[in-house]
Amino acid sequence: MKIFVCVKHVPDTAANIKIIDGSNFDDNVKFVVNPYDEYAIEQAVQIKKEKGVEVIIVTLGTDQALATIRSALAMGADRGIHIKTDMLITDAMTTGLALKNIIQKEGGADLVITGKQSVDTEGMQIQYRLALGLGMPVVTDAVSMMLDNGLATVECERGNGEIAVMELDMPCLIGATKGLNEPRYPKLPDILKAKRKPVKEIALTELVPQLPVDKTVIMSFSLIPEKGQANIIEGTPVEAASRFVELLEEEALI
């Protein structure tokens, strides 16, 4: 049994992003494993310990993405595949096609696990595009999963505290979210072992010789406006209401 975990190399959410020329950003910031993908990695490693399966990490990215693969291997995965590209951001159609082709090239998967989304572009398309390409059923926002006799029973968040229980025939694709497990922090021996685990490199152009014509293109980046200062109004209810009206008038809101 083989489990493929699709992992993305993303800027740390605490990083100070600097926009360059309106449509690029300075990549000289700290990059990490996409946080939602950590739940996917952890789940795959837990299944590995229970059932003795092989866990393969697949990442599409620049040379720097190798660090993310090594981090995933340190968590307990067996080997990695690095789909190399010079593009800092790849559209969802290209990414989904590349992941599909490499999984098929490796003999197919019994299970594919991803994070429910990436924290940079937040496109939330990859698991659906990949599942369609592989001909697999797919669910996302998984907070619990159990594999038994060729079936995956998955509990998924549906908002407002609602949980949906899904049964999927395997092979299938599952998108993980917070609550599925508690990702482990690799210890030094695990990090050292990860450096010796095999990582296969393959060029994006070998998997996708011609990029899709109908693809998403980022036209521009802009920073989120800083939040304004809060005004604390003190005094009696009458005084506070009067001051509130004055502030609305000063801000030209009324």
C-alpha positions in Angstrom: 0.0 0.0 0.0 1.3 3.4 -1.0 0.2 6.8 0.5 1.1 9.9 -1.4 1.1 13.2 0.6 1.1 16.3 -1.4 2.9 19.1 0.4 3.4 22.7 -0.4 6.4 25.0 0.4 4.9 28.3 1.6 6.0 31.5 3.3 5.7 31.5 7.1 2.5 33.3 8.0 4.5 35.4 10.4 6.9 36.5 7.6 7.0 40.2 6.5 6.2 39.9 2.8 7.7 42.6 0.5 5.9 43.1 -2.8 8.1 43.6 -5.9 6.9 45.2 -9.1 3.3 44.7 -8.1 3.1 41.1 -9.3 5.9 39.3 -7.4 7.2 39.2 -3.8 10.6 38.9 -2.2 11.2 35.2 -1.5 14.0 35.9 0.9 11.7 35.1 3.8 11.3 32.1 5.9 9.4 29.3 4.2 7.8 26.3 6.0 5.6 23.3 5.4 2.1 24.4 4.6 0.4 24.2 8.1 -2.6 22.2 6.9 -0.3 19.7 5.1 1.3 18.9 8.5 -2.0 17.2 9.5 -1.8 15.2 6.2 1.8 14.1 6.9 1.0 13.1 10.5 -2.0 11.1 9.5 -0.1 9.2 6.8 2.7 8.4 9.3 0.2 7.1 11.8 -1.3 4.9 9.2 2.2 3.7 8.3 2.8 2.6 11.9 -0.5 0.8 12.1 -0.5 -0.9 8.7 3.1 -0.8 7.5 2.5 1.2 4.3 4.9 3.4 2.4 4.5 7.2 2.7 5.8 9.3 -0.2 6.0 13.1 0.0 5.4 15.0 -3.3 6.3 18.7 -3.6 6.3 21.1 -6.5 8.6 24.0 -6.1 11.9 25.7 -6.5 15.2 24.4 -5.2 14.3 25.8 -1.8 11.3 23.5 -1.6 13.7 20.6 -0.8 13.8 21.9 2.8 10.1 21.3 3.1 10.5 17.8 1.8 13.2 17.1 4.4 10.9 18.4 7.1 8.2 16.0 6.1 10.6 13.1 5.9 11.8 14.0 9.5 8.2 13.5 10.6 8.4 9.9 9.5 7.7 9.7 5.7 9.8 7.2 3.7 10.9 9.1 0.6 10.3 12.3 -1.3 9.7 13.4 -4.9 10.7 17.0 -5.8 9.0 18.3 -8.9 11.4 21.2 -9.8 10.4 24.5 -11.3 11.8 28.0 -11.4 8.3 29.4 -10.9 7.6 30.7 -7.4 3.9 30.3 -7.8 2.3 27.7 -10.1 -1.3 27.8 -11.1 -3.7 25.1 -9.8 -4.3 23.5 -13.2 -0.5 23.0 -13.8 0.1 21.8 -10.2 -2.8 19.3 -10.3 -1.7 17.9 -13.7 2.0 17.6 -12.5 0.9 15.8 -9.3 -1.4 13.5 -11.2 1.3 12.5 -13.7 4.0 11.8 -11.1 1.6 9.7 -9.0 0.7 7.7 -12.1 4.3 7.5 -13.1 5.1 6.0 -9.7 2.5 3.2 -10.1 -0.5 4.9 -8.6 -1.7 5.5 -5.0 -3.9 3.6 -2.6 -4.5 6.8 -0.8 -3.7 10.5 -1.4 -3.8 13.0 1.5 -3.4 16.7 1.2 -4.1 19.7 3.4 -7.5 21.3 2.9 -5.8 24.4 1.4 -2.5 26.3 1.2 -2.1 29.4 3.4 -0.5 31.5 0.6 -2.8 31.5 -2.5 -5.7 29.7 -0.7 -7.1 28.5 -4.0 -8.6 25.3 -2.5 -8.6 23.6 -5.9 -5.8 21.0 -5.9 -7.5 18.1 -4.1 -10.5 18.3 -6.5 -8.4 18.7 -9.7 -6.1 15.9 -8.6 -8.9 13.6 -7.6 -10.6 14.2 -11.0 -7.4 13.4 -12.8 -6.8 10.2 -10.9 -10.5 9.2 -11.0 -10.8 9.1 -7.2 -13.6 10.1 -4.8 -12.6 13.1 -2.7 -13.5 14.7 0.6 -12.0 17.6 2.4 -12.0 19.3 5.9 -11.4 15.8 7.4 -11.2 15.7 11.2 -11.3 11.9 11.6 -10.6 9.0 9.3 -10.5 5.2 9.5 -9.4 2.7 6.8 -10.9 -0.8 6.8 -11.5 -3.4 4.1 -11.0 -1.0 1.1 -13.2 1.7 2.6 -12.3 5.1 4.1 -14.7 6.4 6.7 -14.1 10.1 7.1 -15.7 12.7 9.4 -15.6 16.2 7.8 -16.4 19.6 9.2 -19.3 21.3 7.5 -19.5 24.6 9.5 -21.7 25.7 12.4 -20.5 22.7 14.4 -21.9 20.2 11.9 -20.0 17.0 11.0 -20.6 14.9 7.9 -19.7 11.2 7.9 -18.5 10.0 4.5 -17.6 6.5 3.2 -15.3 6.4 0.2 -14.1 3.5 -1.8 -10.3 3.3 -1.9 -8.2 4.5 -3.6 -9.4 8.0 -2.6 -8.2 11.5 -1.8 -8.7 13.2 1.6 -8.0 16.8 2.5 -6.9 17.2 6.1 -7.7 20.1 8.5 -7.0 21.1 12.1 -8.4 18.6 14.5 -7.5 15.5 12.5 -4.5 14.9 14.7 -1.6 16.7 16.5 1.4 16.9 14.2 4.6 15.8 15.8 7.8 17.9 16.2 10.7 15.9 14.9 13.6 15.3 17.2 17.2 15.7 16.3 17.8 12.0 15.4 14.7 12.2 13.1 16.1 15.3 11.4 19.5 13.6 10.8 17.8 10.5 9.4 15.7 12.6 7.1 18.9 13.9 5.4 19.7 10.3 4.3 16.3 9.4 3.0 15.9 9.3 -0.8 14.5 12.3 -2.7 13.8 11.9 -6.4 14.0 15.0 -8.5 12.1 15.5 -11.7 11.6 18.6 -13.8 8.1 20.1 -14.1 8.6 20.3 -17.9 9.1 16.5 -18.0 5.7 15.9 -16.4 3.9 18.8 -18.1 5.7 19.5 -21.4 3.2 22.1 -22.4 1.5 24.4 -19.7 -2.3 24.6 -19.8 -3.6 27.5 -22.0 -6.6 28.1 -19.7 -4.8 28.8 -16.5 -5.0 31.2 -13.6 -2.6 34.1 -13.7 -1.8 36.4 -10.8 -2.2 40.0 -12.1 -1.0 41.8 -9.0 -0.3 41.6 -5.3 -1.4 44.2 -2.6 -0.9 44.3 1.1 -3.9 44.1 3.4 -4.6 47.6 4.8 -3.6 48.0 8.4 -6.5 48.0 10.9 -7.4 51.3 12.3 -7.0 52.4 15.9 -9.8 51.6 18.3 -11.5 54.3 20.3 -12.5 53.6 23.8 -15.5 55.7 24.9 -15.8 56.3 28.6 -18.5 58.1 30.7 -22.1 57.7 31.4 -24.4 56.1 28.7 -25.6 59.6 27.7 -22.0 60.9 27.5 -20.8 57.9 25.6 -23.7 58.1 23.1 -23.0 61.8 22.5 -19.3 61.1 22.0 -20.1 58.2 19.6 -22.2 60.5 17.4 -19.4 63.1 17.4 -16.9 60.4 16.3 -19.2 59.3 13.5 -19.5 62.8 12.2 -15.7 63.4 12.4 -15.0 60.2 10.4 -17.6 61.4 7.8 -19.6 58.2 8.3 -22.9 60.0 8.7 
